[in-house]
Amino acid sequence: MTAVLSVRKLNKRFGAVIAADELSLDLVAGERISLIGANGAGKTTFVNMATGYLKPDSGSIALDGADIGRRSPRHVARLGISRSFQIPQLFIDLTAAENLAVAIAGARSEALSPYAPAEARGRRALAVGLLERFGLGQQADRPIAELAGGVRKLIDIAMALARRPKLLLLDEPTSGVSAEEKFATMDRVIHAVASDAATIVFVEHDMDIVSRYADRVVAFYSGRIIADGKPQAVLRDPDVRRYVTGGLR
């Protein structure tokens, strides 16, 4: 199977803290992969390095064979990696559709100004179409400030999809979402992404979400990968039970 992203011997330190310790990992096209681990285990550091927000101290990151380890976040996004954030990165005073229109303009490398507004040249229709994929068409004209946290999460993910990425990285897509809504939220994400057949990697602390939606689970501890495989096998792994789930499974 073809690896979309390959990392080899990736290292990153913050003073005495080891955030990545000789990480090597292949992410295969079409997979749904969950990254698990306690806070500080290295999951988000990996995502930040893969998307250009952090530069590794050593090692390599390749997207479809091309080295991206020193590329800027904007360049990485243009090459085909998009991400969402644990705290949604939205324009709070704009509407949902306007936020999506800005993302679409960015994906097209189009400059915005009072003379070339975000909703010009068909961007509004594309924005509403993306929102509808997430079941949010009726929220198109509501300001972000009026929307609940779970809806903001979905809009942030929709913005990441504007580029139709090869690889979509989601940082805790169900955090801040009520227990009653977590499965419905993740169902919307999986349904919305399915038509693009993107490889999805999601950082997640909720093992119910991991078990239900991941094809593969990669467990981190102290900057290292301690288990990698099918959800059932990884969640039964003794080291994962000790360092990640606390014996919950």
Protein Blocks (a to p, Z undefined) as FASTA:
>chain_A
ZZfbdcehiacdehjbcfbghiacdddehiacddeddehilmmmmmmmmnopaccfbdcd
deehiacklccfklmmmnopacddfbacddfkbcfklmmmmmmmmmnopacdfklcfkgg
hllmmmmmmmmmnopmmmmmgcfklpcfklmmmmmmmmmmmnopabdcdehklgoiafkl
mmmmmmmmmmmmmmnopacddddfblklmmmmpmbdcddeehiafbdcdfklmmmpmklm
mmmnnomZZ
